[in-house]
Amino acid sequence: RAEVGGLRIAAPQGGRVNVSVFDLSGRRVLTAQAGDGEVVSTAALVPGVYVARLGAGSAAATVKFVVR
């Protein structure tokens, strides 16, 4: 979930999630690992639209978000 200053992670069964953030040109601009409830900071990103790929085990999700 996008929130001011970052992405709050909801991990399955309290596990860890691999986070990859891409700009709209497809370039990876951030990678991180986070646990349930942790926030991955987006403070270093310039304002714009991004896509985050979140993966944990065989589960994956993609989220589009805006940095202002």
All heavy atoms as TSV, in Angstrom:
chain	resi	resn	atom	element	x	y	z
A	1	ARG	N	N	0.854	-1.176	0.000
A	1	ARG	CA	C	0.000	0.000	0.000
A	1	ARG	C	C	0.892	1.229	0.000
A	1	ARG	O	O	1.794	1.342	0.823
A	1	ARG	CB	C	-0.887	-0.058	1.239
A	1	ARG	CG	C	-1.794	1.112	1.394
A	1	ARG	CD	C	-2.659	0.949	2.598
A	1	ARG	NE	N	-2.041	1.755	3.648
A	1	ARG	CZ	C	-2.408	1.758	4.884
A	1	ARG	NH1	N	-3.333	0.943	5.294
A	1	ARG	NH2	N	-1.841	2.522	5.761
A	2	ALA	N	N	0.632	2.172	-0.914
A	2	ALA	CA	C	1.398	3.412	-0.966
A	2	ALA	C	C	0.946	4.332	0.159
A	2	ALA	O	O	-0.238	4.416	0.485
A	2	ALA	CB	C	1.204	4.096	-2.311
A	3	GLU	N	N	1.904	4.999	0.770
A	3	GLU	CA	C	1.589	5.977	1.793
A	3	GLU	C	C	2.650	7.058	1.727
A	3	GLU	O	O	3.653	6.913	1.015
A	3	GLU	CB	C	1.520	5.350	3.177
A	3	GLU	CG	C	2.821	4.785	3.695
A	3	GLU	CD	C	2.676	4.292	5.121
A	3	GLU	OE1	O	1.712	3.593	5.432
A	3	GLU	OE2	O	3.544	4.625	5.923
A	4	VAL	N	N	2.458	8.144	2.441
A	4	VAL	CA	C	3.414	9.239	2.412
A	4	VAL	C	C	4.782	8.717	2.856
A	4	VAL	O	O	4.911	8.120	3.917
A	4	VAL	CB	C	2.955	10.387	3.342
A	4	VAL	CG1	C	4.018	11.466	3.420
A	4	VAL	CG2	C	1.645	10.964	2.849
A	5	GLY	N	N	5.774	8.872	1.987
A	5	GLY	CA	C	7.134	8.476	2.335
A	5	GLY	C	C	7.519	7.056	1.977
A	5	GLY	O	O	8.665	6.673	2.139
A	6	GLY	N	N	6.570	6.229	1.507
A	6	GLY	CA	C	6.962	4.874	1.165
A	6	GLY	C	C	5.808	3.935	0.876
A	6	GLY	O	O	4.672	4.351	0.721
A	7	LEU	N	N	6.160	2.667	0.817
A	7	LEU	CA	C	5.192	1.594	0.579
A	7	LEU	C	C	5.106	0.737	1.837
A	7	LEU	O	O	6.114	0.190	2.281
A	7	LEU	CB	C	5.647	0.709	-0.585
A	7	LEU	CG	C	5.786	1.357	-1.946
A	7	LEU	CD1	C	6.449	0.399	-2.913
A	7	LEU	CD2	C	4.426	1.769	-2.457
A	8	ARG	N	N	3.924	0.623	2.416
A	8	ARG	CA	C	3.741	-0.246	3.581
A	8	ARG	C	C	3.478	-1.656	3.069
A	8	ARG	O	O	2.616	-1.889	2.245
A	8	ARG	CB	C	2.589	0.217	4.457
A	8	ARG	CG	C	2.432	-0.674	5.703
A	8	ARG	CD	C	1.544	-0.077	6.746
A	8	ARG	NE	N	1.957	1.224	7.198
A	8	ARG	CZ	C	2.878	1.448	8.145
A	8	ARG	NH1	N	3.493	0.441	8.707
A	8	ARG	NH2	N	3.173	2.679	8.503
A	9	ILE	N	N	4.243	-2.610	3.586
A	9	ILE	CA	C	4.203	-3.987	3.108
A	9	ILE	C	C	3.266	-4.840	3.958
A	9	ILE	O	O	3.299	-4.781	5.186
A	9	ILE	CB	C	5.625	-4.599	3.134
A	9	ILE	CG1	C	6.594	-3.754	2.310
A	9	ILE	CG2	C	5.605	-6.047	2.677
A	9	ILE	CD1	C	6.214	-3.590	0.857
A	10	ALA	N	N	2.454	-5.627	3.278
A	10	ALA	CA	C	1.622	-6.634	3.932
A	10	ALA	C	C	2.141	-7.980	3.453
A	10	ALA	O	O	1.895	-8.388	2.321
A	10	ALA	CB	C	0.160	-6.453	3.565
A	11	ALA	N	N	2.911	-8.645	4.304
A	11	ALA	CA	C	3.541	-9.912	3.936
A	11	ALA	C	C	2.687	-11.082	4.401
A	11	ALA	O	O	2.093	-11.039	5.475
A	11	ALA	CB	C	4.933	-10.001	4.557
A	12	PRO	N	N	2.625	-12.147	3.590
A	12	PRO	CA	C	1.847	-13.331	3.986
A	12	PRO	C	C	2.478	-14.036	5.181
A	12	PRO	O	O	3.695	-14.219	5.217
A	12	PRO	CB	C	1.877	-14.203	2.733
A	12	PRO	CG	C	3.077	-13.758	1.975
A	12	PRO	CD	C	3.279	-12.313	2.300
A	13	GLN	N	N	1.665	-14.368	6.152
A	13	GLN	CA	C	2.086	-15.134	7.329
A	13	GLN	C	C	3.326	-14.556	7.994
A	13	GLN	O	O	4.187	-15.280	8.481
A	13	GLN	CB	C	2.339	-16.588	6.957
A	13	GLN	CG	C	1.111	-17.278	6.404
A	13	GLN	CD	C	1.400	-18.681	5.927
A	13	GLN	OE1	O	2.535	-19.119	5.879
A	13	GLN	NE2	N	0.364	-19.387	5.557
A	14	GLY	N	N	3.438	-13.218	7.993
A	14	GLY	CA	C	4.545	-12.568	8.680
A	14	GLY	C	C	5.895	-12.793	8.024
A	14	GLY	O	O	6.931	-12.532	8.628
A	15	GLY	N	N	5.917	-13.263	6.779
A	15	GLY	CA	C	7.169	-13.524	6.072
A	15	GLY	C	C	7.809	-12.261	5.532
A	15	GLY	O	O	7.444	-11.147	5.895
A	16	ARG	N	N	8.782	-12.431	4.638
A	16	ARG	CA	C	9.480	-11.314	4.014
A	16	ARG	C	C	9.077	-11.227	2.549
A	16	ARG	O	O	8.784	-12.235	1.921
A	16	ARG	CB	C	10.995	-11.480	4.125
A	16	ARG	CG	C	11.420	-11.726	5.529
A	16	ARG	CD	C	12.235	-10.767	6.289
A	16	ARG	NE	N	12.965	-9.699	5.725
A	16	ARG	CZ	C	12.887	-8.458	6.203
A	16	ARG	NH1	N	12.058	-8.189	7.192
A	16	ARG	NH2	N	13.621	-7.502	5.708
A	17	VAL	N	N	9.071	-10.015	2.038
A	17	VAL	CA	C	8.677	-9.744	0.661
A	17	VAL	C	C	9.849	-9.102	-0.063
A	17	VAL	O	O	10.502	-8.203	0.477
A	17	VAL	CB	C	7.456	-8.802	0.627
A	17	VAL	CG1	C	7.107	-8.398	-0.787
A	17	VAL	CG2	C	6.266	-9.453	1.303
A	18	ASN	N	N	10.136	-9.567	-1.280
A	18	ASN	CA	C	11.122	-8.912	-2.139
A	18	ASN	C	C	10.397	-7.809	-2.896
A	18	ASN	O	O	9.354	-8.050	-3.501
A	18	ASN	CB	C	11.726	-9.907	-3.135
A	18	ASN	CG	C	12.555	-10.954	-2.439
A	18	ASN	OD1	O	13.355	-10.651	-1.576
A	18	ASN	ND2	N	12.340	-12.203	-2.802
A	19	VAL	N	N	10.955	-6.600	-2.858
A	19	VAL	CA	C	10.336	-5.445	-3.497
A	19	VAL	C	C	11.279	-4.915	-4.574
A	19	VAL	O	O	12.447	-4.634	-4.293
A	19	VAL	CB	C	10.063	-4.325	-2.470
A	19	VAL	CG1	C	9.403	-3.134	-3.133
A	19	VAL	CG2	C	9.220	-4.847	-1.310
A	20	SER	N	N	10.784	-4.793	-5.800
A	20	SER	CA	C	11.517	-4.163	-6.896
A	20	SER	C	C	10.654	-3.043	-7.430
A	20	SER	O	O	9.488	-3.254	-7.751
A	20	SER	CB	C	11.803	-5.159	-8.022
A	20	SER	OG	O	12.660	-6.179	-7.574
A	21	VAL	N	N	11.222	-1.837	-7.525
A	21	VAL	CA	C	10.493	-0.679	-8.024
A	21	VAL	C	C	11.103	-0.265	-9.356
A	21	VAL	O	O	12.325	-0.156	-9.482
A	21	VAL	CB	C	10.536	0.487	-7.015
A	21	VAL	CG1	C	9.850	1.723	-7.583
A	21	VAL	CG2	C	9.885	0.074	-5.700
A	22	PHE	N	N	10.222	-0.027	-10.345
A	22	PHE	CA	C	10.642	0.337	-11.697
A	22	PHE	C	C	10.022	1.670	-12.086
A	22	PHE	O	O	8.877	1.955	-11.718
A	22	PHE	CB	C	10.164	-0.727	-12.700
A	22	PHE	CG	C	10.692	-2.103	-12.408
A	22	PHE	CD1	C	10.014	-2.949	-11.549
A	22	PHE	CD2	C	11.864	-2.551	-12.989
A	22	PHE	CE1	C	10.491	-4.224	-11.269
A	22	PHE	CE2	C	12.356	-3.823	-12.723
A	22	PHE	CZ	C	11.666	-4.662	-11.861
A	23	ASP	N	N	10.778	2.478	-12.864
A	23	ASP	CA	C	10.167	3.676	-13.438
A	23	ASP	C	C	9.412	3.254	-14.695
A	23	ASP	O	O	9.446	2.081	-15.080
A	23	ASP	CB	C	11.203	4.776	-13.691
A	23	ASP	CG	C	12.268	4.412	-14.715
A	23	ASP	OD1	O	12.105	3.430	-15.474
A	23	ASP	OD2	O	13.287	5.128	-14.763
A	24	LEU	N	N	8.745	4.184	-15.346
A	24	LEU	CA	C	7.901	3.817	-16.482
A	24	LEU	C	C	8.699	3.427	-17.725
A	24	LEU	O	O	8.135	2.861	-18.660
A	24	LEU	CB	C	6.912	4.930	-16.804
A	24	LEU	CG	C	5.809	5.105	-15.755
A	24	LEU	CD1	C	4.808	6.159	-16.205
A	24	LEU	CD2	C	5.096	3.799	-15.461
A	25	SER	N	N	10.002	3.683	-17.725
A	25	SER	CA	C	10.833	3.226	-18.846
A	25	SER	C	C	11.283	1.782	-18.634
A	25	SER	O	O	11.949	1.211	-19.485
A	25	SER	CB	C	12.037	4.144	-19.050
A	25	SER	OG	O	12.947	4.007	-17.968
A	26	GLY	N	N	10.924	1.192	-17.467
A	26	GLY	CA	C	11.274	-0.190	-17.174
A	26	GLY	C	C	12.576	-0.356	-16.418
A	26	GLY	O	O	12.996	-1.477	-16.142
A	27	ARG	N	N	13.223	0.742	-16.061
A	27	ARG	CA	C	14.488	0.685	-15.326
A	27	ARG	C	C	14.226	0.444	-13.842
A	27	ARG	O	O	13.397	1.123	-13.231
A	27	ARG	CB	C	15.232	2.007	-15.526
A	27	ARG	CG	C	16.592	2.042	-14.879
A	27	ARG	CD	C	17.258	3.356	-15.160
A	27	ARG	NE	N	16.271	4.425	-14.950
A	27	ARG	CZ	C	16.562	5.697	-14.946
A	27	ARG	NH1	N	17.779	6.106	-15.166
A	27	ARG	NH2	N	15.619	6.597	-14.730
A	28	ARG	N	N	14.932	-0.529	-13.274
A	28	ARG	CA	C	14.796	-0.803	-11.836
A	28	ARG	C	C	15.494	0.314	-11.072
A	28	ARG	O	O	16.669	0.580	-11.283
A	28	ARG	CB	C	15.411	-2.145	-11.487
A	28	ARG	CG	C	15.137	-2.540	-10.044
A	28	ARG	CD	C	15.746	-3.844	-9.670
A	28	ARG	NE	N	15.637	-4.790	-10.776
A	28	ARG	CZ	C	15.856	-6.078	-10.656
A	28	ARG	NH1	N	16.178	-6.594	-9.513
A	28	ARG	NH2	N	15.748	-6.865	-11.699
A	29	VAL	N	N	14.763	0.968	-10.174
A	29	VAL	CA	C	15.312	2.113	-9.451
A	29	VAL	C	C	15.448	1.855	-7.953
A	29	VAL	O	O	16.062	2.648	-7.246
A	29	VAL	CB	C	14.474	3.383	-9.696
A	29	VAL	CG1	C	14.563	3.816	-11.157
A	29	VAL	CG2	C	13.020	3.182	-9.290
A	30	LEU	N	N	14.895	0.743	-7.460
A	30	LEU	CA	C	14.987	0.445	-6.035
A	30	LEU	C	C	14.723	-1.036	-5.815
A	30	LEU	O	O	13.847	-1.611	-6.477
A	30	LEU	CB	C	13.922	1.268	-5.278
A	30	LEU	CG	C	13.904	1.137	-3.770
A	30	LEU	CD1	C	13.920	2.535	-3.158
A	30	LEU	CD2	C	12.658	0.426	-3.321
A	31	THR	N	N	15.483	-1.650	-4.931
A	31	THR	CA	C	15.215	-3.024	-4.497
A	31	THR	C	C	15.305	-3.061	-2.978
A	31	THR	O	O	16.088	-2.323	-2.378
A	31	THR	CB	C	16.206	-4.041	-5.096
A	31	THR	OG1	O	17.526	-3.677	-4.717
A	31	THR	CG2	C	16.103	-4.115	-6.596
A	32	ALA	N	N	14.497	-3.894	-2.381
A	32	ALA	CA	C	14.491	-4.005	-0.920
A	32	ALA	C	C	13.819	-5.308	-0.523
A	32	ALA	O	O	13.158	-5.959	-1.336
A	32	ALA	CB	C	13.737	-2.825	-0.311
A	33	GLN	N	N	13.996	-5.661	0.739
A	33	GLN	CA	C	13.237	-6.739	1.371
A	33	GLN	C	C	12.574	-6.131	2.593
A	33	GLN	O	O	13.161	-5.286	3.270
A	33	GLN	CB	C	14.147	-7.879	1.814
A	33	GLN	CG	C	14.537	-8.807	0.717
A	33	GLN	CD	C	15.107	-10.101	1.274
A	33	GLN	OE1	O	15.441	-10.203	2.455
A	33	GLN	NE2	N	15.210	-11.095	0.426
A	34	ALA	N	N	11.352	-6.545	2.851
A	34	ALA	CA	C	10.630	-5.999	3.993
A	34	ALA	C	C	9.703	-7.049	4.576
A	34	ALA	O	O	9.243	-7.944	3.869
A	34	ALA	CB	C	9.826	-4.781	3.566
A	35	GLY	N	N	9.432	-6.907	5.852
A	35	GLY	CA	C	8.515	-7.793	6.549
A	35	GLY	C	C	7.153	-7.141	6.699
A	35	GLY	O	O	6.946	-5.972	6.341
A	36	ASP	N	N	6.219	-7.886	7.241
A	36	ASP	CA	C	4.850	-7.418	7.410
A	36	ASP	C	C	4.812	-6.138	8.242
A	36	ASP	O	O	5.383	-6.074	9.325
A	36	ASP	CB	C	4.015	-8.504	8.079
A	36	ASP	CG	C	2.540	-8.206	8.040
A	36	ASP	OD1	O	2.056	-7.789	6.976
A	36	ASP	OD2	O	1.874	-8.383	9.073
A	37	GLY	N	N	4.166	-5.101	7.711
A	37	GLY	CA	C	4.016	-3.838	8.416
A	37	GLY	C	C	5.159	-2.866	8.237
A	37	GLY	O	O	5.049	-1.704	8.628
A	38	GLU	N	N	6.263	-3.301	7.648
A	38	GLU	CA	C	7.399	-2.405	7.432
A	38	GLU	C	C	7.106	-1.466	6.267
A	38	GLU	O	O	6.297	-1.763	5.395
A	38	GLU	CB	C	8.674	-3.188	7.140
A	38	GLU	CG	C	9.204	-3.959	8.331
A	38	GLU	CD	C	10.491	-4.704	8.006
A	38	GLU	OE1	O	11.311	-4.194	7.208
A	38	GLU	OE2	O	10.667	-5.800	8.559
A	39	VAL	N	N	7.804	-0.313	6.254
A	39	VAL	CA	C	7.661	0.656	5.177
A	39	VAL	C	C	8.961	0.705	4.390
A	39	VAL	O	O	10.033	0.868	4.954
A	39	VAL	CB	C	7.333	2.058	5.731
A	39	VAL	CG1	C	7.307	3.097	4.610
A	39	VAL	CG2	C	6.004	2.044	6.470
A	40	VAL	N	N	8.851	0.533	3.068
A	40	VAL	CA	C	9.991	0.692	2.170
A	40	VAL	C	C	9.993	2.150	1.743
A	40	VAL	O	O	9.041	2.635	1.122
A	40	VAL	CB	C	9.870	-0.233	0.941
A	40	VAL	CG1	C	10.994	0.032	-0.044
A	40	VAL	CG2	C	9.875	-1.691	1.380
A	41	SER	N	N	11.058	2.881	2.080
A	41	SER	CA	C	11.130	4.307	1.791
A	41	SER	C	C	11.254	4.580	0.294
A	41	SER	O	O	12.032	3.934	-0.405
A	41	SER	CB	C	12.325	4.926	2.515
A	41	SER	OG	O	12.459	6.289	2.150
A	42	THR	N	N	10.488	5.560	-0.164
A	42	THR	CA	C	10.585	6.029	-1.549
A	42	THR	C	C	11.148	7.447	-1.591
A	42	THR	O	O	11.069	8.125	-2.609
A	42	THR	CB	C	9.207	5.989	-2.240
A	42	THR	OG1	O	8.279	6.775	-1.477
A	42	THR	CG2	C	8.691	4.567	-2.371
A	43	ALA	N	N	11.739	7.896	-0.494
A	43	ALA	CA	C	12.239	9.269	-0.384
A	43	ALA	C	C	13.325	9.581	-1.411
A	43	ALA	O	O	13.463	10.730	-1.829
A	43	ALA	CB	C	12.756	9.524	1.029
A	44	ALA	N	N	14.101	8.602	-1.843
A	44	ALA	CA	C	15.194	8.837	-2.785
A	44	ALA	C	C	14.709	8.917	-4.237
A	44	ALA	O	O	15.492	9.257	-5.127
A	44	ALA	CB	C	16.234	7.739	-2.652
A	45	LEU	N	N	13.441	8.630	-4.487
A	45	LEU	CA	C	12.910	8.646	-5.849
A	45	LEU	C	C	12.455	10.046	-6.240
A	45	LEU	O	O	11.890	10.774	-5.422
A	45	LEU	CB	C	11.731	7.676	-5.974
A	45	LEU	CG	C	12.024	6.206	-5.658
A	45	LEU	CD1	C	10.746	5.387	-5.765
A	45	LEU	CD2	C	13.093	5.661	-6.574
A	46	VAL	N	N	12.693	10.412	-7.498
A	46	VAL	CA	C	12.204	11.695	-7.997
A	46	VAL	C	C	10.702	11.595	-8.231
A	46	VAL	O	O	10.176	10.490	-8.446
A	46	VAL	CB	C	12.939	12.110	-9.301
A	46	VAL	CG1	C	14.422	12.291	-9.052
A	46	VAL	CG2	C	12.699	11.129	-10.409
A	47	PRO	N	N	9.987	12.713	-8.181
A	47	PRO	CA	C	8.540	12.661	-8.411
A	47	PRO	C	C	8.213	12.021	-9.755
A	47	PRO	O	O	8.879	12.270	-10.762
A	47	PRO	CB	C	8.135	14.139	-8.391
A	47	PRO	CG	C	9.164	14.781	-7.506
A	47	PRO	CD	C	10.446	14.056	-7.827
A	48	GLY	N	N	7.190	11.168	-9.743
A	48	GLY	CA	C	6.773	10.492	-10.962
A	48	GLY	C	C	5.933	9.272	-10.656
A	48	GLY	O	O	5.570	9.014	-9.507
A	49	VAL	N	N	5.645	8.498	-11.699
A	49	VAL	CA	C	4.840	7.285	-11.587
A	49	VAL	C	C	5.781	6.082	-11.615
A	49	VAL	O	O	6.705	6.025	-12.430
A	49	VAL	CB	C	3.816	7.185	-12.739
A	49	VAL	CG1	C	3.009	5.907	-12.649
A	49	VAL	CG2	C	2.898	8.406	-12.733
A	50	TYR	N	N	5.538	5.114	-10.743
A	50	TYR	CA	C	6.386	3.936	-10.613
A	50	TYR	C	C	5.522	2.683	-10.532
A	50	TYR	O	O	4.342	2.749	-10.208
A	50	TYR	CB	C	7.248	4.031	-9.347
A	50	TYR	CG	C	8.239	5.154	-9.402
A	50	TYR	CD1	C	7.898	6.434	-8.969
A	50	TYR	CD2	C	9.521	4.946	-9.904
A	50	TYR	CE1	C	8.807	7.470	-9.031
A	50	TYR	CE2	C	10.439	5.985	-9.969
A	50	TYR	CZ	C	10.069	7.233	-9.539
A	50	TYR	OH	O	10.988	8.259	-9.613
A	51	VAL	N	N	6.160	1.539	-10.775
A	51	VAL	CA	C	5.522	0.235	-10.627
A	51	VAL	C	C	6.373	-0.581	-9.667
A	51	VAL	O	O	7.596	-0.670	-9.830
A	51	VAL	CB	C	5.415	-0.486	-11.988
A	51	VAL	CG1	C	4.847	-1.874	-11.815
A	51	VAL	CG2	C	4.571	0.322	-12.957
A	52	ALA	N	N	5.729	-1.161	-8.664
A	52	ALA	CA	C	6.433	-2.012	-7.705
A	52	ALA	C	C	6.009	-3.455	-7.923
A	52	ALA	O	O	4.814	-3.749	-8.066
A	52	ALA	CB	C	6.121	-1.597	-6.276
A	53	ARG	N	N	6.989	-4.350	-7.970
A	53	ARG	CA	C	6.708	-5.787	-8.034
A	53	ARG	C	C	7.064	-6.363	-6.679
A	53	ARG	O	O	8.189	-6.218	-6.201
A	53	ARG	CB	C	7.513	-6.475	-9.124
A	53	ARG	CG	C	7.144	-7.944	-9.232
A	53	ARG	CD	C	7.865	-8.642	-10.368
A	53	ARG	NE	N	7.360	-9.983	-10.580
A	53	ARG	CZ	C	7.545	-11.015	-9.756
A	53	ARG	NH1	N	8.217	-10.863	-8.660
A	53	ARG	NH2	N	7.043	-12.198	-10.048
A	54	LEU	N	N	6.100	-7.001	-6.058
A	54	LEU	CA	C	6.262	-7.584	-4.731
A	54	LEU	C	C	6.171	-9.092	-4.859
A	54	LEU	O	O	5.220	-9.600	-5.454
A	54	LEU	CB	C	5.165	-7.072	-3.795
A	54	LEU	CG	C	4.941	-5.556	-3.808
A	54	LEU	CD1	C	3.658	-5.201	-3.121
A	54	LEU	CD2	C	6.107	-4.854	-3.169
A	55	GLY	N	N	7.143	-9.803	-4.321
A	55	GLY	CA	C	7.140	-11.251	-4.420
A	55	GLY	C	C	7.498	-11.924	-3.113
A	55	GLY	O	O	8.395	-11.483	-2.407
A	56	ALA	N	N	6.772	-12.985	-2.798
A	56	ALA	CA	C	7.042	-13.792	-1.605
A	56	ALA	C	C	6.731	-15.237	-1.966
A	56	ALA	O	O	5.575	-15.582	-2.198
A	56	ALA	CB	C	6.182	-13.337	-0.435
A	57	GLY	N	N	7.770	-16.055	-2.073
A	57	GLY	CA	C	7.564	-17.443	-2.473
A	57	GLY	C	C	7.005	-17.493	-3.875
A	57	GLY	O	O	7.520	-16.855	-4.787
A	58	SER	N	N	5.904	-18.208	-4.066
A	58	SER	CA	C	5.293	-18.303	-5.399
A	58	SER	C	C	4.261	-17.206	-5.642
A	58	SER	O	O	3.721	-17.100	-6.732
A	58	SER	CB	C	4.639	-19.673	-5.577
A	58	SER	OG	O	3.593	-19.828	-4.634
A	59	ALA	N	N	3.977	-16.375	-4.628
A	59	ALA	CA	C	3.006	-15.295	-4.772
A	59	ALA	C	C	3.694	-14.022	-5.254
A	59	ALA	O	O	4.829	-13.738	-4.866
A	59	ALA	CB	C	2.317	-15.029	-3.439
A	60	ALA	N	N	3.006	-13.271	-6.106
A	60	ALA	CA	C	3.544	-12.003	-6.596
A	60	ALA	C	C	2.400	-11.036	-6.843
A	60	ALA	O	O	1.270	-11.440	-7.126
A	60	ALA	CB	C	4.332	-12.215	-7.881
A	61	ALA	N	N	2.708	-9.751	-6.717
A	61	ALA	CA	C	1.728	-8.699	-6.995
A	61	ALA	C	C	2.459	-7.511	-7.593
A	61	ALA	O	O	3.645	-7.308	-7.351
A	61	ALA	CB	C	1.012	-8.279	-5.708
A	62	THR	N	N	1.728	-6.747	-8.387
A	62	THR	CA	C	2.276	-5.547	-8.999
A	62	THR	C	C	1.378	-4.370	-8.601
A	62	THR	O	O	0.156	-4.487	-8.640
A	62	THR	CB	C	2.304	-5.682	-10.533
A	62	THR	OG1	O	3.068	-6.833	-10.866
A	62	THR	CG2	C	2.933	-4.458	-11.178
A	63	VAL	N	N	2.018	-3.259	-8.210
A	63	VAL	CA	C	1.295	-2.083	-7.755
A	63	VAL	C	C	1.859	-0.854	-8.457
A	63	VAL	O	O	3.074	-0.687	-8.521
A	63	VAL	CB	C	1.450	-1.902	-6.226
A	63	VAL	CG1	C	0.713	-0.669	-5.746
A	63	VAL	CG2	C	0.997	-3.129	-5.482
A	64	LYS	N	N	0.980	-0.007	-8.972
A	64	LYS	CA	C	1.410	1.258	-9.561
A	64	LYS	C	C	1.192	2.336	-8.513
A	64	LYS	O	O	0.160	2.345	-7.819
A	64	LYS	CB	C	0.586	1.557	-10.823
A	64	LYS	CG	C	1.063	2.790	-11.559
A	64	LYS	CD	C	0.535	2.843	-12.979
A	64	LYS	CE	C	-0.839	3.421	-13.044
A	64	LYS	NZ	N	-1.311	3.688	-14.413
A	65	PHE	N	N	2.161	3.284	-8.375
A	65	PHE	CA	C	2.028	4.346	-7.390
A	65	PHE	C	C	2.712	5.611	-7.880
A	65	PHE	O	O	3.499	5.586	-8.817
A	65	PHE	CB	C	2.563	3.908	-6.019
A	65	PHE	CG	C	4.051	3.662	-5.978
A	65	PHE	CD1	C	4.908	4.649	-5.498
A	65	PHE	CD2	C	4.589	2.461	-6.401
A	65	PHE	CE1	C	6.276	4.426	-5.454
A	65	PHE	CE2	C	5.954	2.228	-6.353
A	65	PHE	CZ	C	6.797	3.221	-5.874
A	66	VAL	N	N	2.398	6.728	-7.232
A	66	VAL	CA	C	2.937	8.033	-7.596
A	66	VAL	C	C	3.767	8.572	-6.452
A	66	VAL	O	O	3.347	8.518	-5.286
A	66	VAL	CB	C	1.795	9.018	-7.925
A	66	VAL	CG1	C	2.326	10.419	-8.219
A	66	VAL	CG2	C	0.955	8.506	-9.080
A	67	VAL	N	N	4.939	9.113	-6.772
A	67	VAL	CA	C	5.760	9.838	-5.800
A	67	VAL	C	C	5.594	11.319	-6.121
A	67	VAL	O	O	5.784	11.738	-7.261
A	67	VAL	CB	C	7.249	9.426	-5.894
A	67	VAL	CG1	C	8.105	10.319	-5.002
A	67	VAL	CG2	C	7.410	7.964	-5.519
A	68	ARG	N	N	5.233	12.102	-5.113
A	68	ARG	CA	C	5.028	13.548	-5.326
A	68	ARG	C	C	6.129	14.343	-4.700
A	68	ARG	O	O	6.768	13.993	-3.814
A	68	ARG	CB	C	3.696	13.990	-4.745
A	68	ARG	CG	C	2.572	13.325	-5.465
A	68	ARG	CD	C	1.269	13.712	-4.885
A	68	ARG	NE	N	0.272	12.892	-5.556
A	68	ARG	CZ	C	-0.965	13.209	-5.652
A	68	ARG	NH1	N	-1.413	14.300	-5.133
A	68	ARG	NH2	N	-1.809	12.433	-6.278
